[in-house]
Amino acid sequence: MCGIVGYVGHREAIDVVLKGLKRLEYRGYDSAGVAVLNGELKVCKKAGKVSDLEAELKGKDMDGTMAIGHTRWATHGEPNDQNAHPHVSSSQNLAIIHNGIIENYATLREELEGRGYHFKSDTDTEVLVNLIEDIQKQEALALEDAIVVALNQVIGAYAIVIIAGDDNRRLYAARKSSPLVIGIGEGEFFLASDASPLIEYTRNVVYLNDGEIAVVDRNGDMSIRNIDNQPVTPYIQELQLKLDAIEKGNFEHYMLKEIYEQPSSITDSVRGRIGLTDYSIHMRGIEEFENKLVKARRIIVVACGTSWHAGLVGEYLFEDIARIPVEVEYASEFRYRNPILDENDVVIAISQSGETADTLAAIEMAKEKGATIYGICNVVGSSISRASHAGSYTHAGPEIGVASTKAFTAQITILTMIALAIGRAKGAIGEQRYRQLIDELMIIPARIEATLENDALIRRIAAEYQHAQNFLYLGRGYNFPVALEGALKLKEISYIHAEGYPAAEMKHGPIALIDENMPVVVLATNPSAYDKVVSNIQEIKARKGKIIAVVTADDKQIRQMADHTIVIPAAEEALTPLLSVIPLQLLAYHIAVLRGCNVDQPRNLAKSVTVE
């Protein structure tokens, strides 16, 4: 979750590190800190955002060409100055930044305290840096060797970067179950949690694998070994990320920019994958594992949060189009209940970042049981992409806003293409309907652009309900998962309590909550359930609830009943989630802005959940 940046080379390191921390602040913003080496090791850290750290740094001599920095999402210890990273060892010679959790830190801390160590923070990270130093001293080891020994004693997840006050040449890094990337420049190295801080300096990167330890030297040397002390040959990749993709441009917030990027992100997710003449779907992951997918006894989708909602839409798609039974599981629960899996099952793992800890753990368990893993993620070189047998990238571009928007629709787009490819290969879908769905998918970006024209209307609706304390979201069929996603978006960024329900379930409890103060968002775009949704709306109106209805252009009946209607273009029912979610994203965004909330960095949340 936390953001890590390191630099060694010829530039002013503090500038590189601070700029990188701002790019990574979506990963955590409870506190921030830096350590700079120039003759001596200087550390400055502060609770709050990177801007608070910058204010604290004013007037301080932090010059130097070697530094590490960190922006924190708190796990061990409350977010304050003393728990902020970097943490230094008892001798003040080592400073460490860390993303992850050391699960056996309490035992290690007790052992170190028994040897005379004293701790200034409540963090597991301070324990780790002192463990490394203790091993280095007790066993008279070089720092790199001491790190290897220490990490063999650690249980948990980590991405770490270490700087030593008595070494003005090298930075030391390691990872396990938490991402870390090394950027390679001309006589300089950059280290970060993801590639966004690197792209203005270099395109050449190495993604560390689990259990690898790297040493980078200002002379241009890099060595990597694994935790068993065996040398590893680095695999250098070229970044495809563009700098303007991680800038806000003319938008007030990243979230709004990413909502408006959905026509292009869906286009990019489809581009080159659909044959314009024969309507064939060309996705290497599907082609390589088509037999497994076609003959799968069932598909199990594992995901968390918004990706789980995309997986629920996928359940409808696979069962409707490909006629394969599907189960959708929270990754965090799936791995703890001893599920029944074998080689006839396909597990589809969905994650925007490709680093979600629970999803990664679920993948490893499923692989042990013989299942085939198909990964869907947005970040090239991510852990899930490497852990999967096959997979597809969404090509949505970087998503900086913590509340996911364009990743959701890109994931659904990929799931739609997979379902269509399998359905056609199995003969489970007729050619006419198959081609019709392909045609409709290709024009979805234009229909999203039309849907975005509702922005001003949605802003007015948001102004009317910005002070509501509760919201209810209702949908049926393909749009039930969209109701869940709409409620999640509102909770995440406006802090208003909201619940998503299948519309028919309203009578089984939630209707008790409805009164004149309860806004109810109803997704009424499904022809197959239209009359049922009309009945639900009548029940809400009878209890004085306020109706915000999402309808299609040909609707007449609900427009006369609802307090507010938001019109979206008509589409094939299987594709309506790609359109109906757009107004819900905008509604959550505008309500949050009107309430003065930090839309891009909502409280207590971080973008990539890399710890359990």
Buried (B, 14 or more C-beta within 10 A) or exposed (E): BBBBBBBBBEBBBBEBBBBBBBBBBBBBBBBBBBBBBBEEBBBBBBBBBBBBBBEBBEEEEBEBBBBBBBBBBBBBBEBBBBBBBBBBBBEEBBBBBBBBBBBEBEEBBEBBEEEEBEBEBEBBBBBBBBBBBBBBEEEEBEBBBBBBBBBEBBEBBBBBBBBBBEBBBBBBBBBBBBBBBBBBBEEBBBBBBBBBBBBEBBBBBBBBBBBBBBBBBBEEEBBBBBBEEEEBEBEEBEBEBEEEBBBBEEBEBBBBBBBBBBBBBBBBBBEEBBEEEEBEBEBEBBEEBBEBBBEBEBBBBBBBBBBBBBBBBBBBBBBBBBBBEBBBBBBBEBBEEEBEBEEEBBBBBBBBBBBBBBBBBBBEBBBEBEBBBBBBBBBBBBBBBEBBBBBBBBBBBBBBBBBBBBBBBBBBBBBBBBBBBBBBBBEBBEEEBBBEBBEBBBEBBEBBBBBBEBBEBBBEBBEBBBEBEBBBBBBBBBBBBBBBBBBBBBBBBBBBEBBBBBBBBBEEEBBEBBEEBBBBBBBBBBEEBBEBBBEBBEBBBEBEBBBBBBBBEEBEBBEEBBBBBBBBBBBBBBBBBBBBBBBBBBBBBBBBBBBEBBBBBBEEBBBBBBBB
